[in-house]
Amino acid sequence: MEERLNYKVCGNYLIPDIKLMHEGMIPLGKYGRLRREYLRNCAPILYSDMVLSEELFPHLYDMEILMEQLLEKNPAPDKKSQQMLWVQQMNMLKAEAEEIVLSELVYC
């Protein structure tokens, strides 16, 4: 079964009317932007392949949930009663997440 492609007229040209499956606009965080720039500059073929197969942004959003996963594994103490311990725990988790992302995902 063959899928028909629709075209739109633009001047003297017929342009394929292609729709992306993922059209939501969720802003990327720090790690997602780092990974995107790394792929764009150091692995352009992989970057192009991921863009064309619409796998790039789901991949980049996966990087953003790492901090949430680390926080689930190592819950922080109560922020109101133990402020300094809470800050220490959050800084430790942030450093761990950054180390994981930079070593395994951004510069892999």
N, C-alpha and C positions, 0 to 999 in steps of 0.2 A: 504494500500500500504506500503510495507516494504522496508526500505532503506538498501541497501547492504553496508557492511563495508569492505573496502579494507585493506589488511594486507601487511606488508613488512617483508621479512625474515632477521633476525638478528641472525647469528650463527645458533643454533638449535631451535630458537624460532620464532613464528609469532607475530609481534607487530602490533596492530591496527594503521592504518595511519589516525590519527585524525588531522584535520586542525582547527585552531581557526578562528572565524569570524572577530575579531578585531586584526589585526597583526601590526597596526601602532605603531611606537615607539615615543611617545610624553613624554618628561621627566616630572616627577611629581614635583610640587612645595612643599613648606614647609608644607602646610596644608594637602595636599594629602599624603605626607610621614608620617605625624603624625597620620592621620586616619588609614593608612595601618598598622603601627606598633601597634596601639591600638587594631585594630581588630585581628591582628595576635597573640598578647599576651593575651588579655582579653576576646575575643570572637572568639575562634578558630573554632567553628562549623559554625558560621555565615561567617567567613572569607573563610573557605573551600567551603561553599555553594555558596558564591559570585564568587569565583574563578572558580568553576565548571560550573556555569551558565553564565559565562562571564559578570557578572554585576559589578565586582570589579572596573575595571579601569574607566568605564564610571561614576561610583559613585565617584571615587577619583577625576576625572577631573571636576565634577560639583562643587567641593569644591573650585577649583582654580578660578572660574569665579565670586566668591562673591565680590571681590574688584571691578571688572568692573561694576557689578550691583550697588554697593553702589556709585560709581563715577557717574553713570548715574542719580541716584536719587538726589545726592548732588554734582552738578558740581563744580569743583575747579575754582578759579579766574584765570585770565591770568597770566601765569608764568613769562613772561617778564616784565610786568609792576607792578605786586604785588607779588614779590618773597616770602616774609615772610608769607603773607596770604596763598599763594599756599602751602608752606611747612607745615604750621599749618593745613590746610584742609587735606592734604594728610596723615599727621601723625594721625589726628583724625580718618580718614577713615580706616587707617591700624589698629589702636587700636580697632575700632568697629568690623572690619572683624575678627580680631584675637579673640576677645571676643565671637563673634557668633560661629565661627568655633570650638573653644575649648570647649565652654559650650554645644552647641547643637549637634555638629557633631562628634567631636573626642571622647569626654568622655560621650556620651549619654547613 
